[in-house]
Amino acid sequence: KEALLTALKDGKVDAAFADALQLSFWVSSQASAKCCSLFDGPYPSEQFLGEGMTIMLRRNDAILTAALDHALAALSRNGRLQEI
């Protein structure tokens, strides 16, 4: 990933396709030297990217796992998860 961002900043590539969350932080950081901007909108593709995001936790953190499961289920029930 670092090589891709360096090539983008140095003008060796015209565009990059990567995780939007990580790119948004990079674009707004000093590391990007304000070289670039993000295209509008997401690129949804379940075939290549899967259905959504993954949250990884330590195996032995049952309380946090249950809290996140509960929060995600509540968001799903009220439709907010689809908006996010």
C-alpha positions in Angstrom: 0.0 0.0 0.0 2.8 2.4 0.8 4.4 2.0 -2.6 1.0 2.8 -4.3 0.5 6.0 -2.2 4.1 7.1 -3.0 3.6 6.5 -6.7 0.3 8.4 -6.6 1.9 11.3 -4.7 4.9 11.3 -7.1 2.6 11.3 -10.2 3.8 7.9 -11.4 0.2 6.7 -11.4 -2.9 8.7 -12.2 -5.3 7.0 -9.7 -5.4 4.4 -7.0 -8.1 1.9 -5.9 -7.9 1.1 -2.2 -9.8 1.1 1.0 -11.7 4.4 1.1 -11.5 4.8 4.9 -7.7 4.5 4.8 -7.4 6.7 1.8 -9.6 9.5 3.3 -7.2 9.7 6.3 -4.1 9.7 4.0 -5.5 12.3 1.6 -6.1 14.7 4.6 -2.7 14.0 6.2 0.6 15.7 5.7 1.9 12.5 4.1 -0.1 13.2 0.9 1.3 16.7 0.6 -2.2 17.7 -0.7 -1.4 15.9 -3.9 -4.8 14.2 -4.5 -8.5 14.1 -3.9 -11.0 11.3 -3.7 -13.6 10.5 -6.4 -17.2 10.9 -5.3 -19.2 8.0 -4.1 -18.3 4.4 -3.2 -17.5 1.6 -5.5 -19.8 -1.2 -4.4 -19.0 -4.7 -5.8 -20.0 -7.6 -3.6 -18.4 -10.0 -6.2 -14.9 -8.5 -5.6 -15.2 -6.7 -2.2 -17.7 -8.8 -0.3 -20.9 -7.7 1.4 -19.4 -5.2 3.9 -16.8 -4.5 6.5 -15.3 -6.9 9.0 -14.6 -6.1 12.6 -11.9 -8.1 14.3 -11.6 -8.5 18.0 -9.5 -10.5 20.4 -11.0 -14.0 20.9 -11.3 -13.6 24.6 -13.1 -10.3 24.6 -16.7 -11.7 24.8 -18.2 -8.6 26.4 -17.0 -6.3 23.6 -18.0 -8.9 21.0 -21.5 -9.1 22.5 -21.8 -5.3 22.7 -20.8 -4.8 19.0 -23.2 -7.6 17.9 -26.0 -6.0 19.8 -25.3 -2.5 18.4 -25.0 -3.8 14.8 -28.3 -5.8 15.2 -30.0 -2.7 16.5 -28.7 -0.6 13.6 -29.8 -3.3 11.2 -33.3 -3.4 12.6 -33.9 0.3 12.3 -32.4 0.6 8.9 -29.5 2.8 10.0 -26.9 0.2 9.1 -27.8 0.4 5.4 -27.4 4.1 5.5 -23.9 3.8 7.0 
